[in-house]
Amino acid sequence: MKRIDSIPAHLAPDFAYCRDIAVARAEESPLGGRFLTRRLKPYWYVICAFFWTARDFTRLRGSDDDLKLQLIDDWARRLEQARSGQPDHPIFRAMAHLFAVTGMPEAPMHALLIACRMDVTNRRHGTLEELDEYGRFASAPLGHLLLHLHQEMEESADVRLIDKLRHSDALWTALSWTGFWRDLGYDSRGEGPLYLPEMEMGSFGVAEEMVLQRRFTPMVGSLMLHLIEETRARFLAGSPLIEEVDRPLRMELAYAVERGMLLLERIEELGGNTLRNRPTLSQWERMICLWRAMGRVSN
């Protein structure tokens, strides 16, 4: 990777445009970039702006699926233009500079767009395994991009790259699933995909109508508590990544894990009822997550 210097003055408005999108969506983001260095944070904001804008295309109210897919295809076209040095949009002008100074691959970004297309054409997932497969496109690429940004994609004497990627994928799956369960009440309004696996729903006697009508029942609660345990297992599987990367990424990941785990606790306290309640963390609880993350990193 080339040395990343300050943003060129003529691109400052484009990077500010990306920053504003990323900061506005920080509460929804699996990883907000709080502990990234001042040098790298603007580039993470570019990736987040690209991702969230594409996701918004999939949830445009009053738009048919063909239009949503056209918008995603146009986003892919603009990504190719950014790669070739001919960007025509603030996000992609910043993206072109990101490509130029970091050597960032575009394949993970195209994978994110595949997930967006899946959100339009396949709004249901049959099994947890299918949801895991969806995560290969919807969440794992974000982890790969973050590793690229921090020059963590090289195999070292201590850590094999294949292990690092496996841990990253599990961690980002856990972060993504935590967001799914927290936002169940929003997703059940028909504005986007419903991420509850149909086989798991059937095992707990949960009919889709219960969820779509936001009708909480003991069966829904049992299903959600089961999914929380599945999510914790993926946090556990992904946590070794924290020790496999350098600072400050180590702190960023540790904080994200602690924040995700505490959100799972809050969902448990609600008995799994996020159909009408969307749990958030208070400032004090975020400080607790920070303290726990510091403990993880210092051990």
For each residue, the residues with C-beta under 8 A, 3 or more apart:
1: 4 101 102 103 151
2: 101 102 103
3:
4: 1 39 40 43 101 102
5: 101
6:
7: 11 12 15 42 97
8: 11 12 97
9: 12
10:
11: 7 8 14 15 93 94 97
12: 7 8 9 15 16
13: 16 17 90
14: 11 17 18 90 91 93 94
15: 7 11 12 18 19 42 45 46 94
16: 12 13 19 20
17: 13 14 20 21 49 90 91 94
18: 14 15 21 22 42 45 46 48 49 50 90 91 94
19: 15 16 22 23 42 45 49
20: 16 17 23 24
21: 17 18 24 25 45 48 49 52 53 91
22: 18 19 25 26 29 32 33 44 45 48 49 52
23: 19 20 26 45
24: 20 21
25: 21 22 28 29 48 52
26: 22 23 29 32
27: 280
28: 25 52 179 183
29: 22 25 26 32 48 52
30: 139 142 172 175 176 178 179 256 260
31: 142 146 175 252 253 256
32: 22 26 29
33: 22 36 41 44 45 48 252
34: 252 255
35: 248 251 252 255
36: 33 40 41 44 248 249 252
37: 40 41 248
38: 41
39: 4
40: 4 36 37 43 44 149 150
41: 33 36 37 38 44 45
42: 7 15 18 19 45 46 94
43: 4 40 46 47 98 102 149
44: 22 33 36 40 41 47 48 146 149
45: 15 18 19 21 22 23 33 41 42 48 49
46: 15 18 42 43 49 50 91 94 95 98
47: 43 44 50 51 98 109 142 145 149
48: 18 21 22 25 29 33 44 45 51 52
49: 17 18 19 21 22 45 46 52 53 91 94
50: 18 46 47 53 54 75 79 91 95 109 112
51: 47 48 54 55 112 142
52: 21 22 25 28 29 48 49 55 56
53: 21 49 50 56 57 75 91
54: 50 51 57 58 72 75 112 113 116
55: 51 52 58 59 116 119
56: 52 53 59 60
57: 53 54 60 68 71 72 75 116
58: 54 55 68 72 116 119 120 192
59: 55 56 191 192
60: 56 57 63 67 68 71
61: 191
62:
63: 60 67 68
64: 67 68
65: 68 69 120 121
66: 69 70
67: 60 63 64 70 71
68: 57 58 60 63 64 65 71 72 120
69: 65 66 72 73 117 120 121
70: 66 67 73 74
71: 57 60 67 68 74 75
72: 54 57 58 68 69 75 76 113 116 117 120
73: 69 70 76 77
74: 70 71 77 78
75: 50 53 54 57 71 72 78 79 113 116
76: 72 73 79 80 110 113
77: 73 74 80 81
78: 74 75 81 82 87 88 89 91 92
79: 50 75 76 82 83 92 95 106 109 110 113
80: 76 77 83 84 106
81: 77 78 84 86 87 88 92
82: 78 79 85 86 87 92 93 95 96 99
83: 79 80 96 99 106
84: 80 81
85: 82 96 100
86: 81 82
87: 78 81 82 92 93 95 96
88: 78 81 92
89: 78 92 93
90: 13 14 17 18 93 94
91: 14 17 18 21 46 49 50 53 78 94 95
92: 78 79 81 82 87 88 89 95 96
93: 11 14 82 87 89 90 96 97
94: 11 14 15 17 18 42 46 49 90 91 97 98
95: 46 50 79 82 87 91 92 98 99
96: 82 83 85 87 92 93 99 100
97: 7 8 11 93 94 100 101
98: 43 46 47 94 95 101 102 104
99: 82 83 95 96 102 103 104 106
100: 85 96 97
101: 1 2 4 5 97 98
102: 1 2 4 43 98 99 148 149
103: 1 2 99
104: 98 99 145 148 149
105: 108 148
106: 79 80 83 99 109 110
107: 110 111 141
108: 105 111 112 141 142 144 145 148
109: 47 50 79 106 112 113 141 145
110: 76 79 106 107 113 114
111: 107 108 114 115 136 137 140 141
112: 50 51 54 108 109 115 116 137 138 141 142
113: 54 72 75 76 79 109 110 116 117
114: 110 111 117 118 137
115: 111 112 118 119 134 137 138
116: 54 55 57 58 72 75 112 113 119 120
117: 69 72 113 114 120 121
118: 114 115 121 122 134 137 138
119: 55 58 115 116 122 123 138 192 193
120: 58 65 68 69 72 116 117 123
121: 65 69 117 118
122: 118 119 125 193
123: 119 120 192 193 194
124: 193 194 198
125: 122 130 131 134 193 195 196 197 198
126: 130 197 198 199
127: 130 131 197 198 199 200
128: 131 132 197 199 200 230
129: 132 133
130: 125 126 127 133 134 197
131: 125 127 128 134 135 177 195 197
132: 128 129 135 136 173
133: 129 130 136
134: 115 118 125 130 131 137 138
135: 131 132 138 139 140 169 172 173 176
136: 111 132 133 140 169
137: 111 112 114 115 118 134 140 141
138: 112 115 118 119 134 135 141 176
139: 30 135 142 143 169 172 173 175 176
140: 111 135 136 137 143 144 168 169 172 173
141: 107 108 109 111 112 137 138 144 145
142: 30 31 47 51 108 112 139 145 146 172
143: 139 140 146 147 168 169 171 172
144: 108 140 141 147 148 153 165 168
145: 47 104 108 109 141 142 148 149
146: 31 44 142 143 149 150 168 249
147: 143 144 150 152 153 164 165 168 245
148: 102 104 105 108 144 145 151 152 153
149: 40 43 44 47 102 104 145 146
150: 40 146 147 245 246 249
151: 1 148 154
152: 147 148 164 245 246 249
153: 144 147 148 161
154: 151 161
155: 159 160 161
156: 159
157:
158: 244
159: 155 156 163 164 244
160: 155 163 164
161: 153 154 155 164 165
162: 165 166
163: 159 160 166 167 240 244
164: 147 152 159 160 161 167 168 241 244 245
165: 144 147 161 162 168 169
166: 162 163 169 170
167: 163 164 170 171 237 238 239 240 241 244
168: 140 143 144 146 147 164 165 171 172 238 241
169: 135 136 139 140 143 165 166 172 173 238
170: 166 167 173 174 234 235 237 238
171: 143 167 168 174 175 234 235 237 238 239 241 253 256 257
172: 30 135 139 140 142 143 168 169 175 176 238
173: 132 135 139 140 169 170 176 177 234 238
174: 170 171 177 178 231 232 234 235 237 238 257 260
175: 30 31 139 171 172 178 179 256 260
176: 30 135 138 139 172 173 179 180
177: 131 173 174 180 181 195 227 230 231 234
178: 30 174 175 181 182 231 260 263 264
179: 28 30 175 176 182 183
180: 176 177 183 184 187 195
181: 177 178 184 224 227 228 231 264 267 274
182: 178 179 263 267 274 278 279
183: 28 179 180 186 187 274 278
184: 180 181 187 188 196 211 224 274 275
185: 188 189 214 274 275 276 277 278
186: 183 189 191 192 278
187: 180 183 184 191 192 193 194 195
188: 184 185 194 211 212 214 275
189: 185 186 214
190: 212
191: 59 61 186 187
192: 58 59 119 123 186 187
193: 119 122 123 124 125 187
194: 123 124 187 188 208 211 212
195: 125 131 177 180 187
196: 125 184 200 201 206 211 223 227
197: 125 126 127 128 130 131 200 201
198: 124 125 126 127 201 202 208
199: 126 127 128 202 203
200: 127 128 196 197 203 204 223 226 227
201: 196 197 198 204 206 207 208 211 223
202: 198 199 205 206
203: 199 200 223
204: 200 201 219 220 222 223 226
205: 202 219
206: 196 201 202 210 211 217 219 220 223
207: 201 210 211
208: 194 198 201 211 212
209: 212 213 215
210: 206 207 213 215 216 217 219 220
211: 184 188 194 196 201 206 207 208 214 215 220 275
212: 188 190 194 208 209
213: 209 210
214: 185 188 189 211 275 276
215: 209 210 211 220 275
216: 210 220 221 273 275 276
217: 206 210 220 221
218: 221 222
219: 204 205 206 210 222 223
220: 204 206 210 211 215 216 217 223 224 272 273 275
221: 216 217 218 224 225 271 272 273
222: 204 218 219 225 226 272
223: 196 200 201 203 204 206 219 220 226 227 272
224: 181 184 220 221 227 228 267 272 273 274
225: 221 222 228 229 268 271 272
226: 200 204 222 223 229 230
227: 177 181 196 200 223 224 230 231
228: 181 224 225 231 232 264 267 268 272
229: 225 226 232 233
230: 128 177 226 227 233 234
231: 174 177 178 181 227 228 234 235 260 264
232: 174 228 229 235 236 261 264
233: 229 230 236 237
234: 170 171 173 174 177 230 231 237 238
235: 170 171 174 231 232 238 239 257 260 261
236: 232 233 239
237: 167 170 171 174 233 234
238: 167 168 169 170 171 172 173 174 234 235 241 257
239: 167 171 235 236 242 257
240: 163 167 243 244
241: 164 167 168 171 238 244 245 253
242: 239 245 250 253 254 257 296 297
243: 240 250
244: 158 159 163 164 167 240 241
245: 147 150 152 164 241 242 249 250 253
246: 150 152 249 250
247: 250 251 297
248: 35 36 37 251 252
249: 36 146 150 152 245 246 252 253
250: 242 243 245 246 247 253 254 297
251: 35 247 248 254 255 293 294 297
252: 31 33 34 35 36 248 249 255 256
253: 31 171 241 242 245 249 250 256 257
254: 242 250 251 257 258 292 293 294 296 297
255: 34 35 251 252 258 259 289 290 293
256: 30 31 171 175 252 253 259 260
257: 171 174 235 238 239 242 253 254 260 261 293 296
258: 254 255 261 262 288 289 290 292 293 296
259: 255 256 262 263 281 286 289
260: 30 174 175 178 231 235 256 257 263 264
261: 232 235 257 258 264 265
262: 258 259 265 266 281 285 288 289
263: 178 182 259 260 266 267 279 281
264: 178 181 228 231 232 260 261 267 268
265: 261 262 268 269
266: 262 263 269 270 279 281
267: 181 182 224 228 263 264 270 272 274 279
268: 225 228 264 265 271 272
269: 265 266 279
270: 266 267 273 274 277 279
271: 221 225 268
272: 220 221 222 223 224 225 228 267 268
273: 216 220 221 224 270 276 277
274: 181 182 183 184 185 224 267 270 277 278 279
275: 184 185 188 211 214 215 216 220
276: 185 214 216 273
277: 185 270 273 274
278: 182 183 185 186 274
279: 182 263 266 267 269 270 274
280: 27
281: 259 262 263 266 285 286 289
282: 285 286
283: 286 287
284: 287 288
285: 262 281 282 288 289
286: 259 281 282 283 289 290
287: 283 284 290 291
288: 258 262 284 285 291 292
289: 255 258 259 262 281 285 286 292 293
290: 255 258 286 287 293 294
291: 287 288 294 295
292: 254 258 288 289 295 296
293: 251 254 255 257 258 289 290 296 297
294: 251 254 290 291 297 298
295: 291 292 298 299
296: 242 254 257 258 292 293 299
297: 242 247 250 251 254 293 294
298: 294 295
299: 295 296
